[in-house]
Amino acid sequence: MKIIYFGTPEFAASQLEAILAAGYEVPVVVTTPDRPAGRGKQMHASEVKECALKHGLPVLQPEKLKDEAFVDQLRSYDADLFVVVAFRMLPEVIWSMPPKGTINLHASLLPQYRGAAPINHAIINGETETGLTTFILDKEIDTGAMIMQEKLAISDKMNAGELHDALMMMGNKVIVETIKKIEKGDIHPESQEAVIEKEGIVLKPAPKIFKEDCYIDWNKSGREIYNFVRGLSPYPAAHAKIQNPEGEILDLKIFKTELALKNCSNDELLSIKTDQKSYLAVVLCDSCIKIVEIQQAGKKAMKIAEFLRGTRVSEDWKLVL
């Protein structure tokens, strides 16, 4: 089959590699336009573009997906199937174009965690299992009929970055198997709405995460905060603000914590506990939570002992709620 591939980040580049390794013809790859990135704001190509160029594939980078010239160009390739992984929502004029349809690989067990950040939200919510779903694209985001699913356990210590990598590797097999099924005409798509109704599922969404969503709510339980931190690590990272007695506020990224389920009832709620050398913790409603890895603005990420050597946090410091 002739396949046109749509994708942007590393996750999508890995699936493109798998499709090419399986011997499928990909006459062109579609990705986002180059964007300025980093401190120097140098133009940066997407990981999918870099993968495509490495294999000598032509790349299309439309600003507007409904642009008539772009749509006509896609049509000229006469592709059998479009495959979409971690890309923008396609207009109907595009996803309805190929005779064998347009499929998407999504990093959750649909219908749960529809949206832009399924990996993060699964961990934040304390899930012990997630997976991948391939489905047929339709008018609404992540709602199309499901073709294949593969499950993956989430360990108690796994963070979002580690889960991302595990799903990315698993996706190489899932996307190729799905394409093979389509090629043979051996698919039996299952309606998500039928599954929701049959199993009485209450949906958990996975919307895009913005910086303002990343601040820790210290009034939550230790387990909730622990899951929140690992669900945002290493990117975009959980944030917290602390203030010294002189009123200076530090905005910190917290990448790793540990639960200390000792009785903290004798300590003041939401107080900071530290030996100023190797230990920094916050007293919560049901436990204490230890900060293990942290980053101050303008500095590198570091273990808490290194941070305390450079920033003399004492128990007089306060959380900014």
RAVEN-V911598 format. One record per pair of residues at least 6 apart in sequence whose C-alpha atoms are under 7 Angstrom apart, sorted by sequence separation. I is the first residue (numbers start at 1). J is the second residue. If there is no record, write none. Layout:
BEGIN
i:I j:J
i:I j:J
END
This chain:
BEGIN
i:36 j:42
i:37 j:43
i:95 j:101
i:138 j:144
i:181 j:187
i:232 j:238
i:243 j:249
i:274 j:280
i:282 j:288
i:283 j:289
i:295 j:301
i:36 j:43
i:37 j:44
i:52 j:59
i:95 j:102
i:137 j:144
i:242 j:249
i:243 j:250
i:273 j:280
i:274 j:281
i:281 j:288
i:282 j:289
i:294 j:301
i:295 j:302
i:35 j:43
i:36 j:44
i:62 j:70
i:136 j:144
i:241 j:249
i:242 j:250
i:273 j:281
i:281 j:289
i:282 j:290
i:293 j:301
i:294 j:302
i:34 j:43
i:35 j:44
i:135 j:144
i:136 j:145
i:216 j:225
i:229 j:238
i:241 j:250
i:242 j:251
i:272 j:281
i:273 j:282
i:281 j:290
i:293 j:302
i:294 j:303
i:34 j:44
i:35 j:45
i:49 j:59
i:108 j:118
i:135 j:145
i:136 j:146
i:241 j:251
i:272 j:282
i:280 j:290
i:281 j:291
i:293 j:303
i:294 j:304
i:34 j:45
i:107 j:118
i:135 j:146
i:240 j:251
i:241 j:252
i:271 j:282
i:272 j:283
i:280 j:291
i:292 j:303
i:293 j:304
i:34 j:46
i:107 j:119
i:134 j:146
i:135 j:147
i:239 j:251
i:240 j:252
i:270 j:282
i:271 j:283
i:292 j:304
i:133 j:146
i:134 j:147
i:239 j:252
i:240 j:253
i:270 j:283
i:291 j:304
i:32 j:46
i:134 j:148
i:239 j:253
i:269 j:283
i:270 j:284
i:133 j:148
i:134 j:149
i:238 j:253
i:239 j:254
i:268 j:283
i:269 j:284
i:82 j:98
i:133 j:149
i:237 j:253
i:238 j:254
i:267 j:283
i:269 j:285
i:31 j:48
i:81 j:98
i:132 j:149
i:133 j:150
i:237 j:254
i:238 j:255
i:31 j:49
i:80 j:98
i:81 j:99
i:132 j:150
i:237 j:255
i:79 j:98
i:80 j:99
i:81 j:100
i:82 j:101
i:83 j:102
i:84 j:103
i:85 j:104
i:131 j:150
i:132 j:151
i:264 j:283
i:80 j:100
i:81 j:101
i:82 j:102
i:83 j:103
i:84 j:104
i:85 j:105
i:131 j:151
i:81 j:102
i:82 j:103
i:83 j:104
i:84 j:105
i:109 j:130
i:130 j:151
i:131 j:152
i:234 j:255
i:2 j:24
i:3 j:25
i:4 j:26
i:108 j:130
i:109 j:131
i:129 j:151
i:130 j:152
i:216 j:238
i:233 j:255
i:1 j:24
i:2 j:25
i:3 j:26
i:4 j:27
i:5 j:28
i:6 j:29
i:7 j:30
i:8 j:31
i:29 j:52
i:71 j:94
i:108 j:131
i:109 j:132
i:110 j:133
i:129 j:152
i:130 j:153
i:214 j:237
i:215 j:238
i:216 j:239
i:264 j:287
i:1 j:25
i:2 j:26
i:4 j:28
i:5 j:29
i:6 j:30
i:7 j:31
i:8 j:32
i:107 j:131
i:108 j:132
i:109 j:133
i:129 j:153
i:130 j:154
i:214 j:238
i:215 j:239
i:216 j:240
i:263 j:287
i:264 j:288
i:4 j:29
i:5 j:30
i:6 j:31
i:66 j:91
i:107 j:132
i:108 j:133
i:128 j:153
i:129 j:154
i:214 j:239
i:215 j:240
i:229 j:254
i:230 j:255
i:262 j:287
i:279 j:304
i:106 j:132
i:107 j:133
i:128 j:154
i:229 j:255
i:230 j:256
i:261 j:287
i:278 j:304
i:279 j:305
i:105 j:132
i:106 j:133
i:115 j:142
i:128 j:155
i:229 j:256
i:260 j:287
i:261 j:288
i:278 j:305
i:29 j:57
i:33 j:61
i:105 j:133
i:106 j:134
i:114 j:142
i:260 j:288
i:277 j:305
i:28 j:57
i:29 j:58
i:30 j:59
i:31 j:60
i:32 j:61
i:33 j:62
i:105 j:134
i:259 j:288
i:260 j:289
i:27 j:57
i:28 j:58
i:29 j:59
i:30 j:60
i:31 j:61
i:32 j:62
i:33 j:63
i:104 j:134
i:105 j:135
i:148 j:178
i:259 j:289
i:260 j:290
i:278 j:308
i:28 j:59
i:29 j:60
i:30 j:61
i:103 j:134
i:104 j:135
i:226 j:257
i:258 j:289
i:259 j:290
i:277 j:308
i:103 j:135
i:104 j:136
i:226 j:258
i:257 j:289
i:258 j:290
i:276 j:308
i:277 j:309
i:103 j:136
i:104 j:137
i:226 j:259
i:257 j:290
i:258 j:291
i:13 j:47
i:102 j:136
i:103 j:137
i:257 j:291
i:258 j:292
i:13 j:48
i:102 j:137
i:256 j:291
i:257 j:292
i:12 j:48
i:131 j:167
i:256 j:292
i:276 j:312
i:9 j:46
i:10 j:47
i:123 j:160
i:222 j:259
i:256 j:293
i:276 j:313
i:8 j:46
i:9 j:47
i:10 j:48
i:13 j:51
i:255 j:293
i:276 j:314
i:8 j:47
i:9 j:48
i:254 j:293
i:255 j:294
i:8 j:48
i:109 j:149
i:120 j:160
i:147 j:187
i:254 j:294
i:274 j:314
i:7 j:48
i:119 j:160
i:147 j:188
i:253 j:294
i:254 j:295
i:274 j:315
i:95 j:137
i:147 j:189
i:252 j:294
i:253 j:295
i:273 j:315
i:146 j:189
i:147 j:190
i:252 j:295
i:253 j:296
i:272 j:315
i:145 j:189
i:146 j:190
i:252 j:296
i:119 j:164
i:145 j:190
i:146 j:191
i:251 j:296
i:252 j:297
i:272 j:317
i:145 j:191
i:146 j:192
i:251 j:297
i:272 j:318
i:92 j:139
i:145 j:192
i:271 j:318
i:144 j:192
i:143 j:192
i:89 j:141
i:107 j:167
i:222 j:284
i:221 j:284
i:221 j:285
i:222 j:286
i:219 j:284
i:221 j:286
i:222 j:287
i:218 j:284
i:219 j:285
i:222 j:288
i:222 j:289
i:105 j:175
i:160 j:230
i:159 j:230
i:160 j:231
i:245 j:316
i:159 j:231
i:160 j:232
i:161 j:233
i:244 j:316
i:245 j:317
i:12 j:85
i:160 j:233
i:161 j:234
i:244 j:317
i:12 j:86
i:159 j:233
i:160 j:234
i:243 j:317
i:244 j:318
i:4 j:79
i:242 j:317
i:243 j:318
i:3 j:79
i:242 j:318
i:243 j:319
i:2 j:79
i:3 j:80
i:4 j:81
i:5 j:82
i:6 j:83
i:7 j:84
i:9 j:86
i:242 j:319
i:243 j:320
i:2 j:80
i:3 j:81
i:4 j:82
i:5 j:83
i:6 j:84
i:7 j:85
i:8 j:86
i:241 j:319
i:242 j:320
i:1 j:80
i:2 j:81
i:3 j:82
i:4 j:83
i:5 j:84
i:6 j:85
i:7 j:86
i:8 j:87
i:241 j:320
i:3 j:83
i:7 j:87
i:6 j:87
i:111 j:192
i:121 j:206
i:118 j:206
i:117 j:206
i:115 j:205
i:116 j:206
i:117 j:207
i:112 j:203
i:113 j:204
i:114 j:205
i:115 j:206
i:116 j:207
i:117 j:208
i:112 j:204
i:113 j:205
i:114 j:206
i:115 j:207
i:116 j:208
i:117 j:209
i:112 j:205
i:113 j:206
i:115 j:208
i:126 j:227
i:124 j:227
i:123 j:227
i:124 j:228
i:124 j:231
i:123 j:231
i:121 j:231
i:120 j:231
i:120 j:232
i:14 j:168
i:18 j:172
i:15 j:171
i:11 j:168
i:15 j:172
i:19 j:176
i:14 j:172
i:18 j:176
i:15 j:175
END
